[in-house]
Amino acid sequence: MFEALSEKLEAVFKRLKGRGLLKEQDVEAALKEVRLALLEADVNFKVVKDFVQRLKERAVGKEVLESLTPGQQVVKIVNEELRSLLGDSVSKIHLSPNPPTVIMMVGLHGSGKTTTSAKLAQIFKKEGRRPMLVAADLQRPAAIDQLVTLGAQIGVPVFHSKESKDPAYLCEESIKESKRQGRDILILDTAGRLHIDEALMAELKRIKEKAAPKETLFVADAMTGQDAVNIAKGFNEGIGIDGVVFTKMDGDARGGAALSVRAITGKPIKFIGTGEKIDMIEPFHPERVASRILGMGDVMSLIEKAQGAYDRKEAERLQEKLLGESFTFDDLKEQLKKVRSMGPIENILGMIPGMGKLKGVKVDEREFVKIEAVINSMTPAERKNYNLINGSRRKRIASGSGTTVTDVNRVLKQYLEMKKMLKMLKKGKMPRFMPF
């Protein structure tokens, strides 16, 4: 996310930080570069103009020009203004005092409404709530089938009917059914079109009248840039929305839509989709996103992902193994699975302060698959005691895992280096290498 914009801004700030004192013309020149970087990131022109004007008012003055660390002060100001532009604080889903809380998902065809509906249902389920999905897209039978499949995958019921022709009536009936089943969250997956038209708006208005949703969320494809912002504005003017969910944020290196939508519509971003998997969605934290854009990392999101992958008892057991030097290949395989469950490795690296600056560093996910295949090809005894793995066993492991002896040797070497590193950490020494 925001990779292209982040690179350009980092270059601007690096030049500012390299100077002891900043003159007014230095700040002016930097702001011109910031303006250009934002425009190239596909941020709305009016939003850029207002944003740079606010920066100028704060940066060209005593606060910066008489500061001992003027470069850092400029970065601080940009960070604060970015947070303000993105929404300052997290905007949560408002729950109804009288269940169910009805959430209406709207957007154009292909924006990812159906998958996002299921992703949100899973979030609520993890929070201990009892969600139900409603297949209200009666234009496409395939959309109903998709939602039923996703619902079964996450263990959430789906209210649907392929015979019904009236989505508003279906949504009204779903509320009665949700009350009968004691469901407290009802997510309506409505129909979309290739573009906004009167028929779509009329249908959505009828659904809104019948279902009286607590929240109406517009789902947008971040890859479409300013088109997504303009469509969000159209939906807001047509039926009224309460928030925005951006999908495919992991594939959008520019981020112009996310930086523009609140200023243009006045509505907050509530969630962002960060991948295709059902659990790859997260609440939108303006301060964390601003920090990522400026290359400062996102430690809080990293901690939350780690907490989702590890429970406390599991972490304690792992610590005992590490300190007791009984770390086996089975443990290694389990830890690799945990790390991969946290999302793409490049995304994880980007959350670590300073690591986002390591541009060009690519982690080949296939290497993890190869390591797991090699470990799976070992016998239980070999996984516990690597000393058993002689030349003939290495050939057998390579043959069984579809790899080469060289690959097997590399995995063994990485494992031994990891054990060596753990031994050094136990003695209080800081290793100068990482095995993976």
VODODO-995189 format. One record per residue: x, y, z of N, C-alpha, C in turn. Coordinates in steps of 0.2 Angstrom, whole numbers, padded with zeros to 4 digits, always signed. Example, Ala and Ser with C-alpha at 12.3 -4.5 7.8 and 13.67 -1.06 7.14 Angstrom:
BEGIN
+0066-0028+0039+0062-0022+0039+0066-0016+0039/+0064-0011+0035+0068-0005+0036+0064+0000+0039/
***
This chain:
BEGIN
+0004-0006+0000+0000+0000+0000+0004+0006+0000/+0002+0011-0004+0005+0018-0004+0013+0018-0006/+0015+0012-0009+0023+0012-0010+0026+0017-0014/+0022+0019-0019+0025+0024-0024+0025+0031-0020/+0020+0033-0017+0019+0039-0013+0024+0039-0007/+0025+0034-0004+0030+0033+0002+0037+0034-0001/+0039+0031-0006+0046+0032-0009+0047+0040-0010/+0042+0043-0014+0043+0050-0016+0044+0055-0010/+0039+0054-0005+0039+0058+0001+0046+0057+0005/+0048+0050+0006+0054+0049+0010+0060+0053+0006/+0060+0053+0000+0066+0056-0004+0066+0064-0002/+0059+0067-0002+0059+0074+0000+0061+0075+0007/+0059+0071+0012+0061+0072+0019+0068+0071+0020/+0071+0066+0016+0078+0065+0017+0082+0071+0016/+0080+0075+0010+0084+0081+0009+0083+0086+0014/+0077+0086+0017+0076+0091+0022+0080+0090+0028/+0080+0084+0030+0083+0082+0036+0091+0083+0036/+0094+0083+0030+0101+0083+0029+0103+0091+0030/+0099+0095+0031+0101+0102+0032+0100+0104+0039/+0104+0108+0042+0104+0111+0048+0098+0116+0050/+0098+0121+0046+0093+0126+0046+0089+0126+0040/+0083+0127+0040+0079+0128+0034+0077+0135+0032/+0078+0137+0026+0075+0144+0024+0068+0143+0021/+0065+0148+0021+0058+0148+0018+0058+0145+0011/+0063+0147+0007+0063+0144+0000+0064+0136+0000/+0067+0134+0005+0068+0126+0006+0062+0123+0007/+0058+0126+0012+0051+0123+0013+0047+0123+0007/+0047+0129+0004+0043+0130-0002+0044+0125-0007/+0051+0124-0009+0053+0119-0014+0050+0112-0012/+0051+0110-0005+0049+0104-0003+0041+0103-0004/+0037+0108-0002+0030+0108-0003+0028+0107-0010/+0032+0110-0015+0030+0108-0022+0031+0101-0024/+0037+0098-0021+0038+0091-0022+0033+0087-0019/+0030+0088-0013+0025+0085-0010+0019+0085-0014/+0017+0091-0016+0011+0092-0021+0012+0088-0027/+0017+0087-0030+0018+0083-0036+0018+0076-0034/+0020+0074-0029+0020+0067-0026+0013+0065-0025/+0009+0069-0022+0002+0067-0021-0002+0067-0027/-0001+0072-0032-0004+0071-0038-0003+0065-0042/+0004+0063-0042+0006+0057-0046+0003+0051-0042/+0001+0051-0036-0002+0046-0032-0010+0046-0034/-0012+0050-0038-0019+0050-0040-0024+0053-0035/-0021+0057-0030-0025+0061-0026-0029+0066-0029/-0035+0067-0027-0039+0073-0030-0036+0079-0030/-0036+0083-0036-0033+0089-0036-0035+0094-0031/-0041+0095-0030-0044+0100-0024-0041+0098-0018/-0041+0091-0016-0038+0089-0010-0031+0090-0009/-0027+0090-0014-0020+0091-0014-0019+0099-0013/-0023+0103-0016-0022+0110-0016-0023+0112-0008/-0029+0110-0005-0031+0111+0001-0025+0109+0006/-0023+0103+0005-0018+0099+0010-0012+0103+0010/-0009+0105+0004-0003+0108+0003-0003+0115+0006/-0009+0119+0006-0010+0125+0009-0010+0125+0016/-0013+0120+0019-0012+0119+0026-0005+0118+0029/-0002+0114+0025+0005+0112+0026+0009+0119+0026/+0008+0123+0021+0012+0129+0020+0011+0134+0026/+0004+0134+0028+0003+0139+0034+0006+0137+0040/+0007+0130+0041+0010+0128+0047+0018+0127+0047/+0020+0126+0041+0028+0124+0040+0032+0131+0039/+0029+0135+0035+0033+0142+0033+0031+0146+0039/+0035+0146+0045+0033+0150+0051+0038+0148+0056/+0037+0151+0062+0042+0150+0067+0043+0143+0070/+0037+0139+0069+0037+0132+0072+0042+0128+0068/+0044+0129+0062+0049+0125+0058+0055+0129+0058/+0055+0135+0055+0061+0139+0053+0065+0140+0059/+0063+0141+0065+0067+0142+0071+0068+0136+0075/+0066+0130+0073+0067+0123+0076+0074+0121+0076/+0076+0118+0081+0083+0115+0081+0083+0109+0076/+0077+0105+0075+0077+0100+0070+0072+0101+0065/+0073+0106+0061+0067+0108+0056+0065+0103+0052/+0069+0098+0049+0067+0093+0045+0062+0088+0048/+0064+0086+0054+0060+0082+0058+0053+0085+0059/+0053+0092+0061+0047+0096+0062+0042+0096+0056/+0045+0096+0050+0041+0096+0044+0038+0089+0043/+0042+0084+0045+0039+0077+0044+0033+0076+0049/+0034+0079+0055+0029+0079+0060+0022+0082+0058/+0023+0088+0055+0017+0092+0052+0014+0088+0047/+0018+0085+0042+0015+0081+0037+0011+0075+0040/+0014+0072+0045+0011+0066+0048+0004+0068+0051/+0004+0074+0055-0002+0076+0058-0007+0078+0053/-0005+0081+0047-0010+0083+0042-0013+0077+0038/-0008+0072+0037-0011+0066+0034-0016+0062+0038/-0015+0062+0045-0020+0059+0049-0026+0063+0049/-0026+0069+0049-0032+0073+0048-0036+0072+0042/-0032+0071+0036-0035+0070+0030-0038+0063+0030/-0035+0058+0033-0038+0051+0033-0043+0050+0038/-0044+0055+0043-0049+0054+0047-0048+0054+0055/-0042+0056+0056-0039+0056+0063-0040+0050+0068/-0046+0047+0068-0047+0041+0073-0051+0036+0069/-0051+0030+0072-0054+0024+0069-0062+0025+0069/-0065+0024+0064-0072+0024+0064-0075+0018+0064/-0079+0016+0069-0081+0009+0070-0088+0009+0068/-0091+0002+0067-0098+0001+0065-0102+0003+0071/-0107+0007+0070-0112+0008+0075-0117+0003+0076/-0117+0000+0082-0122-0006+0084-0129-0003+0086/-0134-0006+0084-0141-0004+0086-0142-0007+0093/-0146-0003+0097-0147-0005+0104-0153-0010+0104/-0156-0011+0098-0161-0016+0097-0159-0021+0092/-0156-0027+0093-0154-0031+0088-0160-0033+0083/-0158-0035+0077-0151-0035+0074-0149-0028+0071/-0142-0027+0071-0139-0021+0068-0139-0023+0061/-0142-0019+0057-0143-0021+0049-0137-0016+0046/-0133-0020+0042-0128-0017+0038-0129-0018+0031/-0130-0013+0027-0131-0013+0020-0125-0012+0016/-0123-0017+0012-0117-0016+0008-0119-0014+0001/-0116-0008-0002-0118-0006-0008-0111-0004-0012/-0112-0004-0019-0106-0003-0023-0108-0006-0030/-0103-0004-0035-0104-0006-0042-0102-0014-0042/-0104-0017-0048-0102-0024-0049-0095-0025-0050/-0092-0030-0046-0085-0031-0047-0081-0028-0041/-0084-0024-0037-0080-0020-0032-0078-0025-0026/-0081-0030-0025-0080-0035-0020-0084-0035-0014/-0091-0033-0016-0096-0033-0010-0097-0040-0007/-0098-0045-0011-0100-0051-0008-0094-0054-0004/-0088-0054-0006-0082-0056-0002-0082-0052+0004/-0082-0045+0004-0082-0041+0009-0087-0042+0014/-0093-0044+0012-0099-0045+0017-0097-0051+0021/-0094-0056+0018-0092-0062+0022-0086-0061+0026/-0081-0057+0024-0076-0055+0028-0078-0051+0035/-0083-0046+0034-0086-0043+0040-0089-0048+0044/-0093-0052+0041-0097-0057+0046-0092-0061+0050/-0086-0063+0047-0081-0067+0051-0078-0062+0056/-0077-0056+0055-0075-0052+0060-0079-0051+0066/-0086-0050+0065-0091-0050+0070-0091-0057+0074/-0091-0062+0070-0091-0069+0073-0085-0070+0078/-0079-0068+0076-0073-0068+0081-0074-0064+0087/-0078-0058+0086-0080-0054+0092-0085-0057+0097/-0088-0063+0095-0093-0066+0099-0100-0064+0097/-0101-0061+0092-0108-0059+0089-0110-0065+0085/-0117-0064+0083-0120-0070+0079-0123-0066+0073/-0118-0066+0068-0120-0063+0062-0124-0067+0057/-0128-0064+0052-0131-0068+0047-0130-0064+0041/-0129-0067+0035-0128-0064+0029-0135-0065+0025/-0136-0060+0020-0142-0060+0016-0140-0059+0009/-0142-0064+0005-0140-0063-0002-0145-0059-0006/-0145-0053-0006-0150-0048-0009-0148-0046-0016/-0143-0049-0019-0141-0048-0026-0145-0053-0030/-0151-0051-0032-0155-0056-0036-0154-0055-0043/-0150-0051-0045-0148-0050-0052-0144-0056-0055/-0140-0058-0050-0135-0063-0052-0136-0070-0048/-0138-0075-0050-0139-0081-0046-0132-0083-0043/-0126-0082-0047-0120-0084-0045-0118-0080-0039/-0120-0074-0038-0118-0070-0032-0121-0074-0026/-0127-0076-0027-0131-0080-0021-0127-0086-0019/-0125-0090-0025-0121-0096-0024-0114-0094-0020/-0111-0089-0022-0105-0087-0019-0105-0085-0012/-0111-0082-0010-0111-0080-0003-0113-0086+0001/-0117-0091-0002-0119-0097+0002-0112-0101+0003/-0108-0101-0002-0101-0105-0001-0097-0101+0004/-0097-0095+0004-0092-0091+0009-0095-0092+0016/-0102-0092+0016-0105-0092+0023-0104-0099+0026/-0104-0104+0022-0102-0111+0024-0095-0112+0026/-0091-0108+0023-0083-0108+0024-0082-0105+0031/-0086-0100+0033-0084-0096+0039-0089-0098+0045/-0094-0103+0043-0099-0105+0048-0104-0100+0050/-0107-0096+0045-0112-0091+0046-0118-0092+0041/-0124-0092+0044-0130-0094+0040-0131-0088+0034/-0134-0090+0029-0135-0086+0023-0143-0086+0022/-0146-0080+0022-0153-0080+0021-0154-0079+0013/-0157-0083+0009-0157-0082+0002-0163-0085-0001/-0165-0083-0007-0170-0086-0011-0169-0085-0018/-0169-0090-0022-0168-0089-0029-0175-0088-0033/-0180-0089-0029-0187-0088-0032-0189-0081-0031/-0187-0078-0026-0189-0071-0025-0186-0066-0030/-0190-0061-0032-0189-0056-0037-0188-0049-0034/-0190-0049-0028-0190-0042-0024-0185-0042-0019/-0179-0039-0020-0174-0039-0015-0176-0035-0008/-0180-0030-0009-0183-0026-0003-0187-0030+0001/-0191-0034-0002-0196-0039+0002-0191-0044+0005/-0186-0047+0002-0182-0052+0004-0178-0049+0011/-0176-0043+0010-0172-0040+0016-0176-0039+0022/-0183-0037+0020-0188-0036+0026-0189-0043+0029/-0189-0048+0025-0191-0055+0028-0184-0058+0032/-0179-0056+0030-0172-0058+0033-0172-0055+0040/-0175-0049+0041-0175-0046+0048-0179-0051+0053/-0185-0053+0050-0189-0057+0054-0185-0064+0056/-0182-0066+0051-0178-0073+0052-0173-0072+0057/-0169-0066+0056-0163-0065+0061-0166-0065+0068/-0171-0062+0069-0174-0061+0076-0176-0068+0078/-0179-0072+0074-0181-0079+0076-0175-0083+0078/-0170-0082+0074-0164-0086+0076-0159-0083+0081/-0161-0077+0084-0157-0073+0089-0151-0071+0086/-0151-0069+0080-0145-0066+0076-0144-0058+0078/-0138-0056+0080-0138-0049+0081-0135-0044+0076/-0132-0047+0071-0129-0043+0065-0132-0046+0059/-0135-0042+0055-0137-0044+0048-0134-0040+0043/-0130-0043+0038-0127-0040+0033-0130-0041+0026/-0132-0036+0023-0136-0036+0017-0131-0035+0011/-0130-0041+0007-0126-0040+0001-0131-0038-0005/-0131-0032-0007-0135-0030-0012-0132-0030-0019/-0136-0029-0024-0134-0029-0031-0130-0023-0033/-0126-0024-0038-0122-0019-0041-0124-0018-0049/-0121-0013-0052-0121-0012-0059-0114-0011-0061/-0113-0010-0068-0107-0008-0071-0106-0001-0070/-0111+0003-0069-0111+0010-0067-0117+0012-0064/-0117+0018-0061-0123+0020-0057-0129+0022-0062/-0135+0019-0061-0140+0021-0065-0147+0022-0060/-0152+0024-0063-0158+0026-0059-0161+0019-0056/-0161+0014-0060-0164+0008-0058-0161+0005-0052/-0154+0005-0052-0150+0003-0046-0152+0007-0040/-0152+0014-0041-0153+0018-0035-0160+0018-0032/-0165+0016-0037-0172+0015-0035-0172+0009-0031/-0169+0004-0033-0169-0003-0029-0166-0002-0022/-0160+0001-0022-0157+0002-0016-0161+0007-0011/-0164+0012-0013-0168+0016-0009-0174+0012-0006/-0177+0007-0010-0182+0003-0007-0180-0001-0002/-0174-0004-0003-0171-0009+0002-0170-0005+0008/-0167+0001+0008-0166+0005+0014-0172+0007+0017/-0177+0009+0014-0184+0010+0017-0186+0004+0021/-0186-0002+0018-0189-0008+0021-0184-0010+0027/-0178-0010+0026-0173-0013+0031-0171-0008+0036/-0171-0002+0035-0169+0003+0039-0162+0002+0042/-0157+0001+0038-0150-0001+0040-0147+0004+0045/-0143+0002+0050-0140+0006+0055-0134+0009+0051/-0131+0005+0047-0125+0007+0043-0126+0005+0036/-0124+0010+0031-0124+0009+0024-0117+0010+0022/-0113+0004+0020-0106+0005+0018-0105+0004+0011/-0102+0009+0008-0100+0009+0001-0093+0005+0000/-0094+0000-0004-0088-0005-0006-0085-0002-0012/-0078-0001-0012-0075+0002-0018-0068-0002-0019/-0067-0003-0026-0060-0006-0028-0055+0000-0028/-0050-0001-0023-0045+0005-0023-0041+0005-0029/-0041+0000-0033-0037+0000-0039-0040+0005-0044/-0046+0007-0044-0049+0011-0049-0048+0019-0047/-0044+0020-0042-0042+0027-0040-0048+0032-0040/-0047+0038-0043-0052+0043-0042-0059+0041-0045/-0060+0036-0049-0066+0034-0051-0070+0031-0045/-0066+0028-0040-0070+0025-0034-0072+0031-0030/-0068+0037-0030-0070+0042-0026-0076+0046-0029/-0077+0046-0035-0082+0049-0039-0089+0045-0038/-0088+0039-0038-0093+0034-0038-0096+0034-0030/-0091+0035-0026-0093+0035-0018-0098+0041-0017/-0095+0047-0021-0099+0053-0020-0106+0052-0023/-0107+0049-0029-0113+0047-0032-0118+0043-0028/-0115+0038-0024-0119+0034-0020-0121+0038-0014/-0117+0042-0011-0119+0046-0005-0124+0051-0007/-0124+0054-0013-0129+0059-0015-0135+0055-0017/-0135+0049-0019-0141+0046-0021-0145+0042-0016/-0141+0039-0011-0145+0035-0006-0142+0037+0001/-0136+0040+0002-0133+0041+0008-0129+0035+0011/-0123+0036+0012-0118+0031+0015-0116+0033+0021/-0114+0029+0025-0111+0030+0032-0103+0029+0032/-0101+0025+0027-0093+0024+0027-0091+0021+0021/-0085+0020+0020-0082+0017+0014-0078+0011+0016/-0078+0005+0012-0073+0000+0013-0069-0001+0007/-0063+0000+0007-0059-0001+0001-0056-0008+0000/-0057-0011-0005-0054-0018-0007-0048-0017-0011/-0044-0022-0011-0038-0023-0015-0033-0017-0014/-0033-0015-0007-0028-0010-0005-0021-0013-0006/-0020-0019-0005-0013-0022-0006-0010-0022-0013/-0015-0021-0018-0012-0020-0025-0012-0013-0027/-0014-0008-0023-0014-0001-0025-0007+0003-0022/-0002+0004-0026+0004+0007-0023+0003+0014-0023/-0002+0017-0026-0003+0024-0026-0007+0027-0020/-0013+0024-0019-0017+0026-0013-0021+0032-0013/-0021+0035-0020-0025+0042-0020-0032+0041-0018/-0035+0036-0019-0043+0035-0018-0043+0036-0010/-0039+0032-0006-0040+0032+0001-0038+0039+0004/-0034+0043+0001-0032+0050+0003-0037+0055+0001/-0042+0053-0004-0046+0058-0006-0053+0057-0004/-0055+0051-0002-0062+0050-0001-0066+0053+0004/-0062+0054+0010-0065+0057+0016-0067+0065+0014/-0061+0068+0011-0062+0075+0010-0068+0076+0005/-0069+0072+0000-0074+0073-0005-0081+0071-0003/-0081+0066+0001-0088+0063+0003-0090+0065+0010/-0085+0067+0014-0086+0068+0021-0087+0062+0025/-0086+0056+0022-0088+0049+0025-0081+0046+0027/-0081+0042+0033-0074+0039+0034-0073+0032+0031/-0067+0030+0030-0065+0024+0028-0066+0019+0034/-0069+0014+0034-0070+0010+0040-0066+0003+0040/-0065+0000+0034-0061-0006+0033-0057-0005+0027/-0052-0009+0027-0048-0010+0020-0047-0017+0019/-0048-0020+0013-0046-0027+0011-0039-0027+0009/-0035-0032+0012-0028-0032+0011-0025-0038+0007/-0030-0042+0005-0029-0048+0001-0035-0052+0000/-0034-0057-0004-0040-0061-0006-0043-0066-0001/-0039-0068+0004-0041-0073+0009-0046-0070+0013/-0050-0074+0016-0056-0072+0020-0055-0068+0026/-0048-0069+0029-0047-0065+0035-0042-0059+0033/-0041-0057+0027-0037-0052+0025-0041-0045+0024/-0044-0043+0030-0047-0037+0030-0046-0034+0037/-0045-0027+0038-0043-0024+0044-0047-0018+0045/-0048-0016+0051-0051-0009+0052-0046-0004+0050/-0049+0002+0048-0044+0007+0045-0042+0012+0051/-0035+0012+0052-0032+0016+0057-0029+0022+0054/-0032+0028+0053-0028+0034+0050-0021+0035+0052/-0020+0035+0059-0013+0036+0061-0008+0031+0059/-0010+0025+0059-0006+0019+0057-0004+0020+0049/-0009+0021+0045-0008+0022+0038-0004+0028+0037/-0005+0034+0040+0000+0039+0039+0007+0038+0041/+0008+0034+0046+0014+0031+0048+0018+0027+0043/+0014+0023+0040+0016+0018+0034+0018+0023+0028/+0014+0027+0027+0016+0032+0021+0022+0035+0022/+0024+0037+0028+0030+0041+0029+0036+0037+0031/+0035+0030+0030+0040+0025+0031+0042+0024+0038/+0037+0025+0043+0038+0025+0050+0036+0018+0053/+0034+0014+0048+0031+0007+0051+0024+0007+0054/+0022+0002+0056+0016+0001+0059+0016-0005+0065/+0019-0003+0070+0020-0008+0075+0014-0011+0078/+0009-0007+0079+0003-0009+0082-0001-0014+0078/-0001-0013+0072-0004-0018+0067+0000-0025+0067/+0006-0024+0068+0011-0030+0068+0009-0034+0074/+0009-0030+0080+0007-0034+0086+0000-0037+0086/-0005-0034+0083-0011-0037+0083-0011-0043+0078/-0008-0043+0073-0007-0049+0068-0004-0054+0072/+0001-0053+0076+0005-0058+0079+0001-0061+0085/-0003-0057+0088-0008-0059+0093-0013-0064+0090/-0015-0062+0084-0020-0066+0081-0017-0073+0079/-0011-0073+0078-0008-0080+0075-0006-0084+0081/-0004-0081+0087-0001-0084+0093-0006-0083+0099/-0007-0088+0103-0010-0087+0109-0005-0088+0114/-0007-0085+0120-0001-0085+0126+0002-0091+0128/-0002-0096+0129+0001-0103+0131+0005-0106+0125/+0003-0105+0119+0007-0107+0113+0014-0103+0113/+0014-0097+0115+0020-0093+0114+0025-0095+0120/+0022-0097+0126+0026-0099+0132+0029-0105+0130/+0025-0110+0127+0028-0117+0125+0034-0116+0120/+0033-0111+0116+0038-0110+0111+0045-0107+0114/+0043-0103+0119+0049-0100+0123+0053-0105+0126/+0049-0110+0129+0053-0115+0133+0057-0119+0129/+0054-0121+0123+0058-0125+0118+0064-0121+0115/+0063-0114+0114+0069-0110+0112+0075-0110+0117/+0073-0109+0123+0078-0108+0129+0081-0115+0130/+0077-0120+0129+0079-0127+0131+0083-0130+0125/+0084-0127+0120+0087-0129+0114+0084-0136+0111/+0077-0136+0112+0074-0142+0109+0070-0141+0103/+0072-0136+0100+0068-0133+0094+0069-0138+0088/+0064-0141+0086+0064-0147+0081+0062-0144+0074/+0062-0148+0069+0060-0147+0062+0052-0146+0063/+0049-0150+0067+0041-0149+0067+0040-0142+0070/+0044-0140+0075+0043-0133+0078+0044-0128+0072/+0049-0129+0068+0051-0124+0063+0045-0123+0058/+0042-0129+0056+0037-0129+0051+0031-0126+0054/+0029-0127+0060+0024-0124+0064+0024-0116+0064/+0031-0114+0065+0032-0106+0066+0031-0103+0059/+0034-0107+0054+0033-0104+0047+0026-0103+0045/+0022-0108+0047+0014-0108+0045+0011-0101+0049/+0013-0100+0055+0011-0095+0059+0013-0088+0056/+0019-0087+0054+0021-0081+0050+0017-0080+0044/+0016-0085+0040+0013-0085+0034+0006-0083+0035/+0003-0085+0040-0004-0084+0041-0005-0076+0043/+0000-0073+0045+0000-0066+0046-0001-0061+0040/+0000-0064+0034-0001-0061+0028+0006-0061+0024/+0006-0058+0018+0012-0057+0014+0018-0055+0018/+0024-0058+0017+0030-0056+0021+0032-0049+0020/+0031-0046+0013+0033-0039+0012+0028-0035+0016/+0022-0036+0017+0018-0032+0021+0020-0032+0028/+0022-0038+0031+0024-0038+0038+0031-0034+0039/+0035-0034+0034+0041-0030+0034+0040-0023+0034/+0035-0021+0030+0033-0014+0030+0030-0011+0036/+0028-0015+0041+0025-0013+0047+0031-0012+0052/+0037-0014+0051+0043-0014+0055+0046-0007+0054/+0047-0003+0059+0050+0004+0058+0057+0003+0054/+0058+0007+0049+0065+0006+0046+0065+0001+0040/+0061-0004+0041+0061-0010+0036+0058-0008+0029/+0053-0003+0030+0049-0001+0024+0054+0003+0019/+0060+0005+0022+0065+0009+0017+0069+0004+0013/+0068-0003+0015+0072-0007+0011+0069-0009+0004/+0069-0004+0000+0065-0005-0006+0069-0010-0011/+0065-0014-0014+0068-0019-0019+0069-0026-0015/+0067-0026-0009+0068-0033-0005+0062-0037-0006/+0062-0042-0010+0057-0046-0011+0058-0053-0008/+0052-0056-0005+0052-0062-0002+0049-0067-0006/+0052-0072-0008+0049-0077-0013+0045-0082-0008/+0038-0081-0008+0034-0086-0004+0035-0093-0006/+0037-0095-0012+0038-0102-0014+0044-0105-0010/+0048-0101-0007+0053-0104-0003+0051-0107+0003/+0045-0104+0006+0042-0107+0012+0039-0113+0010/+0036-0114+0004+0032-0120+0002+0038-0125+0002/+0043-0123-0001+0049-0128-0002+0051-0131+0004/+0052-0126+0009+0055-0128+0016+0050-0133+0019/+0043-0132+0019+0038-0136+0022+0038-0143+0018/+0039-0143+0012+0039-0149+0008+0045-0154+0010/+0051-0150+0011+0057-0154+0013+0056-0157+0020/+0053-0153+0025+0051-0156+0032+0046-0161+0032/+0041-0160+0028+0036-0166+0027+0039-0172+0025/+0044-0172+0021+0047-0178+0018+0052-0182+0023/+0053-0178+0028+0057-0182+0033+0053-0186+0038/+0056-0191+0041+0053-0196+0045+0052-0192+0052/+0048-0194+0057+0047-0191+0063+0054-0191+0067/+0057-0196+0066+0064-0197+0070+0069-0192+0067/+0069-0191+0060+0073-0186+0057+0072-0179+0059/+0065-0177+0060+0063-0171+0062+0065-0169+0069/+0065-0174+0073+0068-0173+0080+0075-0173+0081/+0079-0177+0077+0086-0177+0077+0089-0176+0070/+0091-0170+0069+0094-0169+0062+0101-0173+0061/+0104-0175+0066+0110-0179+0065+0109-0185+0061/+0103-0188+0061+0102-0194+0058+0102-0193+0050/+0101-0187+0048+0101-0186+0040+0107-0186+0037/+0109-0192+0035+0115-0193+0031+0114-0192+0023/+0119-0194+0019+0119-0193+0012+0113-0196+0009/+0112-0203+0010+0107-0207+0007+0100-0204+0009/+0099-0202+0016+0093-0199+0018+0091-0192+0015/+0096-0189+0013+0095-0182+0010+0093-0183+0003/+0095-0188-0001+0093-0190-0007+0085-0192-0007/+0084-0196-0002+0077-0199-0001+0072-0193+0000/+0074-0188+0005+0070-0182+0007+0069-0178+0000/+0074-0177-0003+0074-0173-0010+0069-0176-0014/+0070-0182-0015+0065-0186-0020+0058-0186-0018/+0057-0186-0011+0050-0186-0008+0047-0179-0008/+0051-0174-0008+0048-0167-0008+0048-0164-0014/+0051-0167-0020+0051-0164-0026+0056-0158-0027/+0061-0159-0023+0066-0154-0023+0073-0157-0024/+0078-0154-0024+0085-0156-0025+0089-0157-0018/+0094-0161-0019+0098-0162-0013+0101-0155-0010/+0103-0151-0015+0105-0144-0013+0100-0140-0009/+0093-0141-0011+0088-0138-0007+0088-0141+0000/+0088-0147+0000+0088-0150+0007+0094-0148+0011/+0100-0148+0008+0106-0145+0012+0105-0138+0014/+0101-0134+0010+0100-0127+0012+0096-0126+0018/+0090-0131+0018+0086-0131+0023+0089-0133+0030/+0093-0138+0029+0097-0140+0035+0102-0135+0038/+0105-0131+0033+0110-0126+0035+0106-0120+0038/+0100-0118+0036+0096-0113+0039+0094-0115+0046/+0092-0121+0046+0089-0124+0053+0095-0123+0058/+0101-0126+0056+0107-0126+0061+0109-0119+0062/+0108-0114+0058+0110-0107+0059+0105-0104+0064/+0099-0106+0063+0094-0103+0068+0095-0106+0075/+0097-0112+0075+0098-0115+0082+0104-0111+0085/+0109-0110+0081+0115-0106+0083+0113-0099+0085/+0109-0096+0082+0107-0089+0083+0103-0089+0090/+0098-0094+0091+0095-0095+0097+0099-0096+0103/+0105-0100+0102+0109-0101+0107+0113-0095+0109/+0115-0091+0104+0118-0084+0106+0113-0080+0110/+0107-0080+0108+0102-0075+0111+0101-0077+0118/+0101-0084+0120+0101-0087+0126+0106-0084+0131/+0112-0083+0128+0118-0081+0131+0118-0073+0132/+0113-0070+0129+0113-0063+0129+0117-0059+0124/+0119-0063+0119+0123-0060+0113+0118-0059+0107/+0120-0053+0104+0115-0052+0098+0119-0054+0091/+0115-0059+0088+0118-0062+0082+0118-0057+0076/+0123-0058+0072+0124-0053+0066+0121-0056+0060/+0117-0061+0060+0114-0064+0054+0107-0066+0056/+0103-0067+0050+0097-0070+0051+0097-0076+0046/+0094-0082+0048+0095-0088+0043+0090-0088+0038/+0084-0084+0038+0079-0084+0033+0078-0077+0030/
***
